[in-house]
Amino acid sequence: MIAVMLVWSTVVLPAQTRPTTTADFDRWMKELSNWGRWGKSDELGTLNLITADTRLAAARLVREGIAVSLSHDVEKEKAPDNGSPFVHEMLSSSEKPGAEIFTDSFSVTHHGIIHTHLDALCHFSYKGSIYNGFSIKEVTSKGAARLSIETARNGIFARGILVDIPELRGVPYLEPGDAIYSEDLDAWEKKTGVRVRSGDVVFIRTGRWARRLDKGPWSMAERAGLHANCVAWLHKRDISILGSDASSDVRPSRVEGIAQPVHTLVIVAMGTPILDNCDLEQLSRETRMRKRWDFLLTTSPLTVPGATGSPLNPIAIF
């Protein structure tokens, strides 16, 4: 038993613990780039991989008609992981004399690590460019002239895959700062027999919401998530969208000089939108019960011209 464990350590751990430099990151920005793949004027990025054929194939995954929301309830109170609480204001209620119609308004700063939202391809930049080589000058105080959330206005209807890392590691949830490596993604495919395919929406579960309920919020400085070496794996699988129950990146990032390397590589180089802060707890229970980790995923953003993202409610259907 000891000899086996030692062999595993010498094979896996050096690849996981080797320091990642800015030079590594810059090389990945070139090697994992989809710039020009669908033409110089392309604004869809890997949403191009969701086609009529992949939608039809995804529809055939619905066998039971069971639907699961992947949206976390909005958080209205300030917390260490919620600097901008959701504001829900009642404009008219039964407390107003004579009122018979009731109205309200919402205000949400959706980017961050609390509200479920989709990142558009104009959300991140690197060295003066956004996806496909467009200049950051396309994004002004009036909004984004290119790569805004409107590119996803027809909705997302695709095969979804849950990669449940706590289930893989035999723990209820990961702790802040725990990193997920490409070796973990390989191990999940091997364990479940599920192969991620072109056009899939891949969700990475850290157990963030279960831990929040048990131990309280994460800080802004430490979060469980993907190490940047996972992006080559995601690029090879040709995913359409990356989702997680946090903000994808492990913090601290373990990449010299780059705070959010996964976001930057995935959005800017690959042209892949990101679903942040999904609630994957019920989905985890449903997949374990069925021993099935693929499903139909459907969602759509608000069509706000120029917006860098949108809150939404993704639905998994079995």
Sequence and secondary structure as in RCSB ss.txt:
>XXXX:A:sequence
MIAVMLVWSTVVLPAQTRPTTTADFDRWMKELSNWGRWGKSDELGTLNLITADTRLAAARLVREGIAVSLSHDVE
KEKAPDNGSPFVHEMLSSSEKPGAEIFTDSFSVTHHGIIHTHLDALCHFSYKGSIYNGFSIKEVTSKGAARLSIE
TARNGIFARGILVDIPELRGVPYLEPGDAIYSEDLDAWEKKTGVRVRSGDVVFIRTGRWARRLDKGPWSMAERAG
LHANCVAWLHKRDISILGSDASSDVRPSRVEGIAQPVHTLVIVAMGTPILDNCDLEQLSRETRMRKRWDFLLTTS
PLTVPGATGSPLNPIAIF
>XXXX:A:secstr
 HHHHHHHHHHHHHHHHS B HHHHHHHHHHT  TBTTBTT   GGGGG  HHHHHHHHTT SS  EEE B    
 S BTTBSS  EEEEEE TTSTT  S EEEEE   SSSSS EEE TTS  BTTB GGG BGGGEETTEESSS GG
GGTT EEEEEEEEEHHHHHTSSS  TT EE HHHHHHHHHHH     TT EEEEE  HHHHHHHH    SS B E
E TTHHHHHHHHT SEEEESS SB BS SBTT S HHHIIIIIII   EEESB  HHHHHHHHHHT  EEEEEE 
    TT SEEE   EEE 
